[in-house]
């Protein structure tokens, strides 16, 4: 996906690019995610989920944000992403909520963008006590011309403690990687809601990522299969079936993957 000329292109772009602030990031048009009428009605569950993307060289997210119009008291908002940050070191990679504060649980961005190549990173932000009503989530600025990624937003309901009880993450680099594995650093209890995200980048365009989506034993929440114009990624969830670290492995058919990232989190 990233050709040899990309490095030079990015260097030239840094000299003329003004990094955007939070106030500069557009939030319209927005993707509105009403609660799914077919979602489960009891237990820890996902009641709404959706995704938006910023394709390679577009310089903008489309749509520009995601709106949850019907957040109820007791709901939890989770925001996840897998992206390539065409940014200087020290740039913010945080999404924002117009009516609340998203708290970083995992954000590989600050240690990757402007510091490591390829600058691909995964992130998870949560809002454990959002006010009832509409919330508009604006993704981070990924830079241009080479920034790209996918942002996922989910509305959770039925959490009893409204807290993150365990997380795990990984970032690996290699040649022709065939899979990525992650598990919780701690353990989840039966009935905890578990989210798992993976993403990767490659050295040559590929028409389709060919994700194992969702992995066995998981439910699909979203997927980005474009391995030519975006960072491919996949998001799944499940209610933990047993006590444990909830290990998960993803595979793909793309033959030139050189970096992969993943995270998993349990909420109660």
Backbone torsions as a table, in degrees:
resi	resn	phi	psi	omega
1	UNK	NA	-40.1	-179.2
2	UNK	-98.0	108.3	-177.8
3	UNK	-80.0	171.6	-174.4
4	UNK	-61.5	-30.8	-178.7
5	UNK	-73.9	-9.3	-175.7
6	UNK	-63.1	-41.5	-177.3
7	UNK	-59.4	-45.2	178.9
8	UNK	-65.3	-40.8	179.9
9	UNK	-60.6	-42.7	-179.6
10	UNK	-66.1	-40.6	179.5
11	UNK	-62.0	-43.9	179.3
12	UNK	-64.5	-36.2	-177.5
13	UNK	-68.9	-34.3	-178.2
14	UNK	-57.5	-38.0	-176.4
15	UNK	-66.6	-23.7	-176.5
16	UNK	-114.4	1.1	-175.3
17	UNK	-94.3	131.0	171.5
18	UNK	-97.2	120.2	-179.3
19	UNK	-64.9	135.1	-178.4
20	UNK	-79.0	148.9	172.2
21	UNK	-96.7	174.4	-179.9
22	UNK	-56.9	-41.3	-177.5
23	UNK	-67.3	-19.9	-179.5
24	UNK	-81.7	-18.2	-172.2
25	UNK	-78.7	122.0	-179.5
26	UNK	-69.4	150.0	176.1
27	UNK	-117.9	-1.3	178.9
28	UNK	-123.2	143.3	0.4
29	UNK	-72.6	161.3	-178.5
30	UNK	-119.4	151.4	172.3
31	UNK	-93.6	118.6	-177.7
32	UNK	-95.1	128.3	-176.5
33	UNK	-115.2	91.5	175.2
34	UNK	-71.5	150.2	176.4
35	UNK	-55.1	139.1	-179.2
36	UNK	-73.2	119.7	-179.6
37	UNK	-65.2	-15.4	179.6
38	UNK	-98.7	4.5	178.9
39	UNK	-67.1	154.3	175.8
40	UNK	-55.5	152.1	-177.1
41	UNK	-107.5	-4.1	178.5
42	UNK	-136.3	162.3	176.2
43	UNK	78.6	179.6	176.0
44	UNK	-76.3	124.2	-167.8
45	UNK	-153.9	163.2	172.7
46	UNK	-99.6	124.2	-178.8
47	UNK	-106.1	-15.6	176.3
48	UNK	-157.0	142.5	178.8
49	UNK	-157.6	148.0	177.3
50	UNK	-166.5	175.9	-175.6
51	UNK	-146.4	153.3	171.5
52	UNK	-134.2	160.5	-176.6
53	UNK	-134.3	156.4	168.8
54	UNK	-119.9	102.9	179.9
55	UNK	-67.9	156.1	177.7
56	UNK	-54.6	132.5	176.7
57	UNK	70.7	4.9	177.3
58	UNK	-82.0	-31.8	179.4
59	UNK	75.4	6.4	-178.3
60	UNK	-156.5	150.1	174.3
61	UNK	-78.2	147.8	180.0
62	UNK	-143.1	112.0	-8.9
63	UNK	-60.7	177.8	-172.9
64	UNK	-83.4	-15.7	-176.3
65	UNK	-160.5	175.6	174.8
66	UNK	-126.7	131.0	178.9
67	UNK	-114.0	128.6	170.1
68	UNK	-98.5	105.9	-171.0
69	UNK	-81.2	-14.6	-169.8
70	UNK	-136.7	55.7	174.8
71	UNK	-73.9	132.2	-179.8
72	UNK	-107.0	159.1	175.5
73	UNK	-56.8	129.8	-178.3
74	UNK	97.5	-13.6	176.5
75	UNK	-71.3	163.1	175.7
76	UNK	-129.2	137.3	176.9
77	UNK	-103.9	131.0	174.9
78	UNK	-122.1	139.3	-179.0
79	UNK	-128.8	123.7	-178.0
80	UNK	-129.0	157.1	178.2
81	UNK	-160.1	157.3	170.5
82	UNK	-134.1	121.3	-168.9
83	UNK	-146.4	161.9	167.0
84	UNK	-107.9	118.2	-177.5
85	UNK	-98.2	107.0	176.1
86	UNK	-85.0	69.4	-167.8
87	UNK	-135.1	157.9	173.3
88	UNK	-77.0	154.4	176.5
89	UNK	-57.2	139.0	-179.7
90	UNK	91.2	-4.9	178.7
91	UNK	-69.2	147.1	175.9
92	UNK	-72.3	139.1	173.8
93	UNK	-120.1	21.4	-174.1
94	UNK	-90.2	134.2	167.4
95	UNK	-74.6	165.9	-179.6
96	UNK	-134.3	157.5	175.1
97	UNK	-118.3	131.0	-177.2
98	UNK	-69.6	-14.5	-178.0
99	UNK	-129.6	26.5	179.9
100	UNK	-177.7	-174.6	-177.9
101	UNK	-120.5	119.6	175.6
102	UNK	-84.3	131.1	-177.0
103	UNK	-102.2	129.2	179.7
104	UNK	-71.4	129.2	172.8
105	UNK	-104.4	-47.5	171.7
106	UNK	-136.1	125.6	171.5
107	UNK	-145.7	101.8	179.4
108	UNK	-76.8	-9.4	-175.0
109	UNK	-54.7	-52.5	-176.2
110	UNK	-59.1	-28.8	179.8
111	UNK	-89.2	-6.7	-174.4
112	UNK	-112.4	-52.2	-172.4
113	UNK	-65.9	133.1	-179.3
114	UNK	72.5	2.7	-176.1
115	UNK	-127.1	-32.8	-173.1
116	UNK	-133.7	142.6	174.2
117	UNK	-114.9	136.4	-6.2
118	UNK	-73.1	142.9	-177.0
119	UNK	-81.7	58.5	179.9
120	UNK	-97.0	134.3	-176.2
121	UNK	-144.8	153.7	174.6
122	UNK	-112.0	155.0	-179.6
123	UNK	-151.7	152.6	174.4
124	UNK	-141.0	122.1	174.4
125	UNK	-120.8	149.1	179.9
126	UNK	-134.8	153.4	169.8
127	UNK	-128.2	106.6	-169.2
128	UNK	-84.9	-17.2	-178.4
129	UNK	-140.4	58.7	-179.5
130	UNK	-70.1	146.7	176.4
131	UNK	-69.0	150.4	178.8
132	UNK	-66.2	149.5	-179.2
133	UNK	118.2	-160.8	-176.3
134	UNK	-85.7	140.3	175.7
135	UNK	-130.9	129.9	177.4
136	UNK	-109.9	120.9	-177.9
137	UNK	-99.6	122.2	178.8
138	UNK	-105.9	127.4	-177.3
139	UNK	-71.8	166.5	177.6
140	UNK	-70.6	156.5	171.7
141	UNK	-74.6	125.8	-177.1
142	UNK	-100.8	-4.5	179.0
143	UNK	85.2	174.9	178.6
144	UNK	-152.1	155.0	12.1
145	UNK	-88.7	-6.9	-166.9
146	UNK	-102.4	0.2	-178.6
147	UNK	-68.6	137.8	175.4
148	UNK	-157.1	163.5	-179.7
149	UNK	166.9	-179.2	177.2
150	UNK	-132.3	134.6	176.8
151	UNK	-111.5	131.1	177.8
152	UNK	-114.6	137.3	176.2
153	UNK	-127.4	136.4	177.8
154	UNK	-136.5	145.4	176.8
155	UNK	-108.3	118.8	-177.0
156	UNK	-103.8	148.3	179.9
157	UNK	-140.4	150.6	175.7
158	UNK	89.7	6.4	175.8
159	UNK	-69.5	132.4	-175.9
160	UNK	-86.5	-37.3	-179.4
161	UNK	-99.9	-17.7	-175.8
162	UNK	49.5	59.1	177.1
163	UNK	-151.2	157.9	173.2
164	UNK	-88.5	123.2	-173.9
165	UNK	-100.1	-20.9	179.2
166	UNK	-165.1	148.3	177.5
167	UNK	-139.0	165.2	172.1
168	UNK	-155.5	148.4	178.0
169	UNK	-151.8	160.1	178.1
170	UNK	-149.7	156.3	175.9
171	UNK	-147.6	118.8	-175.6
172	UNK	-130.3	146.9	178.3
173	UNK	-126.7	144.2	-179.3
174	UNK	-173.9	-157.3	179.7
175	UNK	-126.6	126.0	-179.9
176	UNK	52.8	49.3	175.9
177	UNK	-62.0	140.9	-176.7
178	UNK	-111.3	-11.9	-177.7
179	UNK	-163.8	166.1	171.7
180	UNK	-139.3	142.4	-175.7
181	UNK	-126.8	143.3	174.2
182	UNK	-151.0	153.1	172.8
183	UNK	-148.9	165.0	178.5
184	UNK	-64.4	143.8	172.1
185	UNK	-71.1	-26.2	174.6
186	UNK	-110.5	-144.8	179.3
187	UNK	-134.2	152.9	171.2
188	UNK	-102.7	150.4	174.7
189	UNK	-92.5	156.4	175.6
190	UNK	-54.7	131.7	-179.5
191	UNK	97.5	-13.3	174.3
192	UNK	-65.5	149.4	176.4
193	UNK	-90.7	125.5	-174.6
194	UNK	-119.0	132.5	176.7
195	UNK	-113.5	142.1	-179.4
196	UNK	-139.3	128.3	-177.7
197	UNK	-128.0	141.5	173.9
198	UNK	-138.8	152.3	176.0
199	UNK	-152.2	163.9	178.6
200	UNK	-155.0	171.6	169.2
201	UNK	-135.1	166.4	-173.9
202	UNK	-136.3	173.5	-178.6
203	UNK	-102.9	-4.4	178.6
204	UNK	-147.7	144.2	179.4
205	UNK	-58.2	143.6	178.2
206	UNK	-139.3	136.5	-172.2
207	UNK	-66.6	-29.0	-176.1
208	UNK	-154.3	134.7	-177.3
209	UNK	-63.6	-39.5	-177.0
210	UNK	72.4	42.5	-179.3
211	UNK	-61.5	148.4	162.4
212	UNK	-79.9	87.8	-170.6
213	UNK	-128.7	122.4	-10.8
214	UNK	-79.9	162.1	174.0
215	UNK	-60.6	157.6	-179.0
216	UNK	-55.0	131.1	178.4
217	UNK	88.6	2.2	-178.6
218	UNK	-119.3	162.9	177.5
219	UNK	-110.7	139.6	-176.4
220	UNK	-74.8	138.4	171.4
221	UNK	-118.0	-30.0	179.6
222	UNK	-178.4	158.1	179.8
223	UNK	-154.4	144.3	171.2
224	UNK	-118.3	110.5	-175.7
225	UNK	-97.0	-8.5	-176.5
226	UNK	-71.1	107.8	-179.3
227	UNK	-101.8	13.4	176.4
228	UNK	-109.7	-41.0	-172.6
229	UNK	-119.3	11.9	179.6
230	UNK	-157.6	169.3	170.2
231	UNK	-80.1	112.4	178.1
232	UNK	-63.1	143.0	-179.6
233	UNK	-155.1	167.5	-178.0
234	UNK	-152.9	140.0	-179.1
235	UNK	-129.3	132.6	179.3
236	UNK	-138.6	167.3	177.4
237	UNK	-147.9	164.5	171.2
238	UNK	-163.5	163.3	167.3
239	UNK	-88.3	124.3	-175.2
240	UNK	-54.3	123.5	-176.9
241	UNK	-80.4	-18.8	-176.8
242	UNK	-159.1	164.4	175.7
243	UNK	-62.4	132.1	177.4
244	UNK	159.9	-176.7	-174.5
245	UNK	-87.4	1.1	174.9
246	UNK	53.0	54.2	-179.2
247	UNK	-64.7	145.6	179.7
248	UNK	-147.4	139.2	178.2
249	UNK	-126.5	134.9	174.3
250	UNK	-112.4	146.7	172.1
251	UNK	-126.2	170.3	179.4
252	UNK	-152.7	171.0	178.1
253	UNK	-103.2	-9.9	178.1
254	UNK	-59.5	126.3	-172.5
255	UNK	-89.9	-5.6	-173.7
256	UNK	-124.0	38.4	-179.0
257	UNK	-74.2	126.5	-177.8
258	UNK	-115.9	-8.2	174.0
259	UNK	-151.3	140.9	178.4
260	UNK	-140.0	147.8	-178.7
261	UNK	-139.5	152.2	-179.5
262	UNK	-158.4	156.1	174.2
263	UNK	-148.0	158.1	176.7
264	UNK	-144.1	144.1	-179.1
265	UNK	-146.3	142.4	177.0
266	UNK	-113.6	133.0	179.8
267	UNK	-122.7	148.9	-176.5
268	UNK	-135.2	NA	NA
